[in-house]
Amino acid sequence: MGYFDAASSAPLHPVARQALQASLDEGWADPARLYREGRRARMLLDAAREAAAEAVGCRTDELVFTSSGTKAVHTGIAGALAGRRRVGRHLIVSAVEHSCVLHAADTHEADGGTVTQVAVDRAGAVTVEAYGRALRDDTALACLQSANHEVGTEQPVAEVAGVCREAGVPLLVDAAQSLGWGRVAGDWSLLTASAHKWGGPSGVGLLVVRKGVRFAAQGPADERESGRAAGFENIPAIVAAAASLRAVRAEAAQEAVRLRELTERIRARVPGLVPDVEVVGDPVRRLPGVVTFSCLYVDGETLLHELDRAGFSVSSGSSCTSSTLTPSHVLKAMGVLSEGNVRVSLPFGTAAEDVERFLEVLPEAVAGVREKLGAPVGEAVVREEDVLVVDSLGKRCPIPVIELAKVIGEVPVGGLVRVLSDDEAARLDIPAWCEMRGQEYVGEEPAEQGTAYLVRRIG
């Protein structure tokens, strides 16, 4: 009924399917060979590169195709850092970058480099001033996504690129989420993207390195893709990726208006349909098709299953849906509620009636999950002098917050509740609950087991 997870992977565009099928018959030969089959394959590859370069706004000899967007990011970061090693080994990233960027930063740090992580505000955006302060004499590279993959917030890339350019530092932009909507503005130095984000086939990434950027490809030398992407090019997939990028760009302006209206409808109506909801991300400077909200007292994994049974495929940044049982690093960096998180990312062509149906089934799904988790606190509550203690040790989100909410009314105004929890998500969700509920989050302190979180009742 409703595939609402395009930010993870968009459905294959009809143009991509047609181009893929057509190029399977012509693009199988080695494009490096001079015989006719090789020449036909080279013509297809060159045409795809020209189309992709036109969409990005770069020269054809600045763009190479990689085996994925992640590979493009890792290749771009490693090559730029190596090319500027004489300058220094300092890397700047934002706190909300895609995990592939943060993993590359971790690898760099483990290898002896230094990393500065720039904080974001509650909307998920960095400031130009923060990037300016992070720049140092030994900064080799800065990274900034064009738009966030979890909450849709767009970043001030052009302004940050200007600050970096003045300092002589290249800026790598992860444009995976935004390239289908348009070119990335600004004087950036490197850019990466992934075809399956805009309706192309999976297994095709883009890496752009501007002329004049010092770049040293890492790993064994390879004659393919200017030595920056080893291995035989998947020409049919590359052709389909370029064709679909051109196709979605032709539709982007009109579709952006339509999808923005649909996501604005969700942003405006969900808080009225579902109690105790926090809509997150920038309300204005955001991708057209993405809207994210978090529901108090809800287990994210259970909610996703309920919505799936109702016919809707959505994503979540809740720790309850994560194999590591840690909350989304994006939501954590923003300081917003992570429990019961739902990301709706609408693909091109989403029908308005599907959104209306989603808004119909969501309240019942949330209420059902809350009912299942609404167990009484019982013996978990004790008093220590003038402090009410809630023992939530061994309980996963959202139980610690549920138990806090149930007892806050039992303490006098000015009184304290001490929540004991060993769930990592509590470190984010309890302060977020306090802000939503107008209570004072005092802080955390060590406990014999887990961590103690102190909350003061204001009213």
GIDA-V90706 format. One record per pair of residues at least 4 apart in sequence whose ideal C-beta (glycine too) atoms are under 6 Angstrom apart, sorted by the first residue. I is the first residue (numbers start at 1). J is the second residue. D is the distance in Angstrom with one decimal. If there is no record, write none. Layout:
I,J,D ; I,J,D
This chain:
1,311,3.2 ; 2,312,4.4 ; 2,354,4.4 ; 2,358,5.8 ; 3,313,4.9 ; 4,312,5.9 ; 4,313,6.0 ; 4,314,4.9 ; 4,344,4.7 ; 5,313,5.2 ; 5,314,6.0 ; 5,315,4.9 ; 5,345,5.8 ; 6,10,4.4 ; 6,345,4.6 ; 6,347,3.8 ; 7,149,5.5 ; 7,290,5.9 ; 7,345,3.6 ; 8,315,5.8 ; 9,196,4.8 ; 10,199,4.5 ; 10,347,5.2 ; 11,347,5.5 ; 12,16,5.3 ; 12,17,5.5 ; 13,199,3.4 ; 13,244,4.1 ; 13,247,5.8 ; 15,243,5.2 ; 15,244,5.3 ; 15,247,4.0 ; 16,199,5.9 ; 16,200,5.1 ; 16,240,4.2 ; 16,244,3.7 ; 19,23,6.0 ; 19,239,5.2 ; 19,240,4.4 ; 19,243,3.8 ; 20,236,5.3 ; 20,240,3.9 ; 23,27,4.2 ; 23,44,5.7 ; 23,236,4.3 ; 23,239,4.2 ; 24,236,5.0 ; 26,40,5.2 ; 27,41,5.1 ; 27,44,4.7 ; 27,235,3.5 ; 27,236,4.9 ; 29,37,3.7 ; 29,38,4.9 ; 29,41,4.4 ; 30,38,5.3 ; 31,38,6.0 ; 31,41,4.2 ; 31,42,4.0 ; 31,45,4.9 ; 33,38,3.0 ; 41,235,5.5 ; 44,235,5.6 ; 44,239,5.3 ; 45,235,5.5 ; 48,238,4.9 ; 48,239,4.8 ; 48,242,3.8 ; 49,60,5.1 ; 49,63,6.0 ; 50,60,5.5 ; 51,242,4.2 ; 51,246,5.4 ; 52,63,5.9 ; 52,242,4.7 ; 53,58,5.2 ; 53,60,4.6 ; 53,63,4.9 ; 55,245,5.0 ; 55,249,5.9 ; 56,208,5.8 ; 57,183,4.5 ; 58,62,4.5 ; 58,63,5.8 ; 58,208,5.0 ; 62,208,5.3 ; 62,209,5.9 ; 62,210,5.8 ; 63,208,5.0 ; 64,207,5.2 ; 64,225,4.0 ; 64,226,5.6 ; 64,228,4.8 ; 64,229,5.0 ; 65,238,5.1 ; 66,71,4.4 ; 66,72,4.4 ; 66,205,3.9 ; 66,207,5.4 ; 66,229,4.6 ; 67,71,4.9 ; 67,203,6.0 ; 68,205,4.8 ; 69,176,5.1 ; 69,194,2.6 ; 69,205,4.3 ; 70,100,4.3 ; 71,75,5.9 ; 71,205,5.6 ; 72,76,6.0 ; 72,192,4.0 ; 72,205,3.8 ; 72,207,4.1 ; 73,100,4.7 ; 73,101,5.7 ; 73,192,4.9 ; 74,104,5.4 ; 75,79,5.9 ; 75,207,5.8 ; 76,172,5.4 ; 76,190,4.9 ; 76,192,5.5 ; 76,207,5.3 ; 77,104,4.4 ; 78,218,4.5 ; 79,215,4.6 ; 79,216,5.8 ; 79,217,5.1 ; 80,141,4.7 ; 80,170,5.8 ; 80,215,5.9 ; 81,140,5.2 ; 81,141,5.6 ; 82,216,4.0 ; 82,218,5.7 ; 83,214,3.6 ; 83,215,4.4 ; 83,216,4.3 ; 84,140,4.1 ; 84,214,5.1 ; 87,140,5.4 ; 88,138,2.5 ; 88,140,5.4 ; 89,113,4.0 ; 90,114,4.9 ; 90,136,5.4 ; 90,138,4.6 ; 90,139,4.5 ; 91,105,5.8 ; 91,108,5.5 ; 91,115,5.0 ; 91,141,5.4 ; 92,116,5.0 ; 92,134,4.8 ; 92,142,4.1 ; 93,97,5.1 ; 93,101,5.8 ; 93,105,5.1 ; 93,117,5.8 ; 93,143,4.7 ; 94,118,4.9 ; 94,126,5.1 ; 94,144,5.7 ; 95,117,5.0 ; 95,119,5.5 ; 95,120,5.6 ; 95,333,3.8 ; 96,120,5.4 ; 96,124,5.6 ; 96,148,5.5 ; 96,330,4.7 ; 96,333,5.2 ; 97,101,3.8 ; 97,102,5.5 ; 97,145,5.6 ; 98,149,5.7 ; 98,174,5.8 ; 99,103,5.9 ; 101,143,5.5 ; 105,115,4.8 ; 108,113,4.1 ; 109,113,5.6 ; 109,115,4.9 ; 116,134,4.6 ; 118,126,5.2 ; 118,130,4.9 ; 118,131,5.9 ; 118,134,5.5 ; 120,124,5.2 ; 120,125,5.8 ; 120,126,5.4 ; 120,333,5.4 ; 121,125,5.6 ; 122,334,5.5 ; 122,335,5.8 ; 123,153,5.7 ; 123,282,4.1 ; 124,148,5.3 ; 124,151,4.9 ; 124,153,3.9 ; 124,281,5.8 ; 124,334,5.0 ; 125,153,5.3 ; 126,130,5.6 ; 128,156,5.7 ; 128,159,4.4 ; 128,160,5.6 ; 128,163,5.8 ; 131,160,4.8 ; 131,163,5.8 ; 132,163,4.9 ; 135,139,5.3 ; 135,167,4.7 ; 139,169,5.0 ; 141,170,5.8 ; 142,164,5.2 ; 142,169,5.5 ; 142,171,5.0 ; 143,172,4.7 ; 144,155,5.6 ; 144,157,5.9 ; 144,160,5.4 ; 145,174,4.4 ; 146,157,5.4 ; 146,173,5.5 ; 146,175,4.5 ; 146,178,4.2 ; 146,184,5.1 ; 147,154,4.6 ; 147,177,4.6 ; 147,178,4.4 ; 147,287,5.1 ; 148,153,4.7 ; 149,177,5.3 ; 150,317,5.3 ; 150,330,4.4 ; 150,343,5.9 ; 151,280,5.4 ; 151,281,3.3 ; 151,292,4.6 ; 152,281,5.1 ; 152,286,4.1 ; 152,287,4.1 ; 152,290,3.1 ; 153,281,5.0 ; 153,282,4.3 ; 153,286,5.6 ; 154,285,4.7 ; 156,160,5.7 ; 157,161,5.9 ; 157,173,5.7 ; 157,184,5.9 ; 157,186,5.0 ; 158,185,4.3 ; 158,186,3.2 ; 161,171,4.8 ; 161,186,3.7 ; 161,187,4.9 ; 161,188,4.7 ; 164,169,4.5 ; 164,171,4.4 ; 165,187,5.1 ; 170,189,3.4 ; 170,213,5.2 ; 171,188,4.9 ; 171,189,5.4 ; 172,190,4.0 ; 173,184,5.4 ; 173,188,4.7 ; 173,191,4.9 ; 174,192,5.4 ; 175,179,4.4 ; 175,184,5.0 ; 175,191,5.4 ; 175,193,4.8 ; 176,193,5.3 ; 176,194,4.7 ; 176,197,4.9 ; 179,193,4.5 ; 180,198,3.2 ; 180,248,4.7 ; 181,252,5.2 ; 189,210,5.1 ; 189,213,4.8 ; 190,209,5.4 ; 191,208,4.3 ; 192,207,5.6 ; 193,206,4.4 ; 194,205,5.1 ; 195,200,3.1 ; 195,204,4.0 ; 195,241,3.6 ; 196,202,4.2 ; 198,245,5.7 ; 198,248,5.1 ; 199,244,4.8 ; 199,248,5.7 ; 200,240,5.8 ; 200,241,3.7 ; 200,244,4.3 ; 201,237,4.6 ; 201,240,5.2 ; 203,237,5.6 ; 204,237,5.0 ; 204,238,5.6 ; 204,241,4.2 ; 209,213,5.4 ; 209,215,5.1 ; 217,227,5.3 ; 217,228,4.8 ; 222,227,5.8 ; 222,230,3.7 ; 225,229,3.8 ; 234,238,6.0 ; 251,255,4.9 ; 252,256,5.8 ; 255,259,5.9 ; 255,348,5.4 ; 256,260,6.0 ; 256,288,4.2 ; 259,288,4.4 ; 259,289,4.3 ; 259,346,5.2 ; 260,264,6.0 ; 260,288,4.3 ; 262,355,4.9 ; 263,291,4.2 ; 266,270,5.7 ; 266,291,4.8 ; 267,279,5.3 ; 267,291,5.3 ; 269,273,5.7 ; 269,359,5.8 ; 270,274,5.7 ; 270,277,5.7 ; 270,293,5.5 ; 271,277,5.1 ; 273,363,4.8 ; 274,363,5.3 ; 274,366,5.1 ; 276,296,3.8 ; 277,293,5.4 ; 277,295,5.4 ; 278,294,5.0 ; 278,337,4.8 ; 278,436,5.9 ; 279,293,4.5 ; 280,292,5.2 ; 280,336,4.7 ; 281,286,5.7 ; 281,292,5.3 ; 282,286,5.0 ; 289,345,5.6 ; 289,346,4.1 ; 290,345,4.7 ; 291,344,5.1 ; 292,343,4.6 ; 293,342,5.8 ; 294,337,4.0 ; 294,340,5.4 ; 294,341,4.5 ; 295,340,3.3 ; 295,366,5.3 ; 297,370,5.2 ; 297,398,5.2 ; 297,402,4.8 ; 298,303,5.3 ; 298,340,2.9 ; 298,366,6.0 ; 298,369,5.0 ; 298,398,5.9 ; 299,320,4.8 ; 300,316,4.4 ; 300,318,2.7 ; 300,320,4.1 ; 300,321,4.7 ; 300,340,5.5 ; 300,341,5.5 ; 301,320,4.6 ; 301,321,4.6 ; 302,369,4.9 ; 303,340,5.9 ; 303,369,5.1 ; 304,316,5.5 ; 306,365,4.1 ; 307,312,4.5 ; 307,314,5.7 ; 307,365,5.6 ; 310,361,4.3 ; 312,358,5.5 ; 314,342,5.4 ; 314,344,5.6 ; 315,343,4.4 ; 316,321,4.6 ; 316,341,4.8 ; 316,342,5.9 ; 317,328,3.0 ; 317,331,5.0 ; 317,341,4.5 ; 318,338,5.6 ; 318,339,5.7 ; 318,341,4.3 ; 319,325,5.4 ; 319,326,5.4 ; 319,327,4.2 ; 319,397,5.8 ; 319,425,4.1 ; 320,397,5.7 ; 326,424,4.8 ; 327,331,5.8 ; 327,332,5.3 ; 327,338,3.8 ; 327,425,4.6 ; 327,428,5.2 ; 328,338,5.9 ; 331,336,5.5 ; 331,338,4.4 ; 332,428,5.2 ; 336,432,5.7 ; 337,429,6.0 ; 337,432,3.9 ; 338,425,5.7 ; 338,428,5.2 ; 338,429,5.9 ; 339,397,4.7 ; 339,398,4.1 ; 339,429,5.0 ; 346,350,4.1 ; 350,354,6.0 ; 361,365,5.8 ; 377,381,5.1 ; 377,403,5.1 ; 377,406,5.2 ; 380,391,4.8 ; 381,390,5.7 ; 381,407,5.5 ; 382,389,5.1 ; 383,388,5.8 ; 384,389,5.3 ; 387,416,4.6 ; 387,418,5.0 ; 388,407,5.7 ; 388,411,5.1 ; 388,417,4.8 ; 389,418,4.7 ; 390,403,4.9 ; 390,404,5.9 ; 390,407,5.9 ; 390,419,4.7 ; 391,420,5.1 ; 392,399,5.9 ; 392,400,3.9 ; 392,403,5.5 ; 392,421,4.6 ; 393,420,5.4 ; 393,422,5.4 ; 393,449,5.4 ; 393,450,5.4 ; 395,399,4.0 ; 396,423,5.4 ; 397,423,5.6 ; 397,425,4.0 ; 397,429,5.9 ; 398,402,5.6 ; 400,419,5.7 ; 400,421,4.4 ; 400,426,4.7 ; 401,429,5.2 ; 401,433,5.1 ; 404,419,5.3 ; 408,457,5.7 ; 411,415,3.3 ; 411,417,6.0 ; 411,457,5.1 ; 413,457,5.6 ; 415,457,5.3 ; 416,454,5.7 ; 416,456,5.5 ; 417,455,4.7 ; 418,452,5.2 ; 418,454,5.7 ; 419,453,4.5 ; 420,447,5.7 ; 420,450,5.7 ; 420,452,5.6 ; 421,426,4.0 ; 421,450,5.4 ; 422,450,3.3 ; 425,429,5.3 ; 426,430,5.3 ; 430,453,4.7 ; 431,441,4.4 ; 433,437,5.8 ; 434,439,4.4 ; 434,441,4.0 ; 434,455,5.9 ; 438,458,5.9 ; 439,455,5.7 ; 439,458,5.3 ; 440,456,4.1 ; 440,458,5.4 ; 442,454,3.8 ; 442,456,5.4 ; 443,454,5.9 ; 444,451,5.2 ; 444,453,5.1 ; 445,452,5.0 ; 447,451,5.9 ; 447,452,4.3
